[in-house]
């Protein structure tokens, strides 16, 4: 049986990877639809998203520049975990981009739609 190497990590280093929900700072801007009617929301960037250092500005954050700067745990691995707080009937417009998104309603319910281009394709 293979044994994985063990290594210690200091509490200080571990705490750099801990985010407390009540300490998150939200942003309501930085995306193209941020100020559009029915799109008001606050984005809380928990993990990431900092563009990779070698991207030369070609990679943009899926949470927008404002929330990107407020990441509780800033990483540059091209991954993001965040929360979106929106009132019923509000939130982001239907959109697409080259990053994956997972939606997890924390309270209430959510209604997600399909774009016209994907209708009937089974996707």
PyMOL commands that set and color helices and strands:
alter all, ss='L'
color gray80, all
select helices_A, chain A and resi 11-15+21-23+64-69+116-118
alter helices_A, ss='H'
color red, helices_A
select strands_A, chain A and resi 26-27+42-47+81-85
alter strands_A, ss='S'
color yellow, strands_A
deselect
rebuild
show_as cartoon
